[in-house]
Amino acid sequence: MDIPLTLSEESLDVIRSVMLKSAQEGFSEVARQQKYPRYMTIKNASGYAGVAVNTFRKDFIDKGLKVIDPNGLKRIDKNDIDEFMENMKF
């Protein structure tokens, strides 16, 4: 079933603009995520989260973010950061 729809050029421009912005944001997020490996040092993990190292330790690790610690080589799983941040939403 076809539903005829006619939009003004102004409306089409708005739709194009919104779609372009959405695509650009999506591509930027994918590029940001690919910049960081899955298992990161605390310094890299804080960069991925977009906060200072001290803030990352205090507001992420001290509040329950899992740390992998094989023989003192602390690593943070990127997936754990994403999950931690998702659970912090309110």
Secondary structure, DSSP 8 states (H G I E B T S, - for coil): --------HHHHHHHHHHHHHHHHHHHHHHHHHHHS-SEE-HHHHHHHHTS-HHHHIIIIITTT---B-GGG--BEEHHHHHHHHHHT--
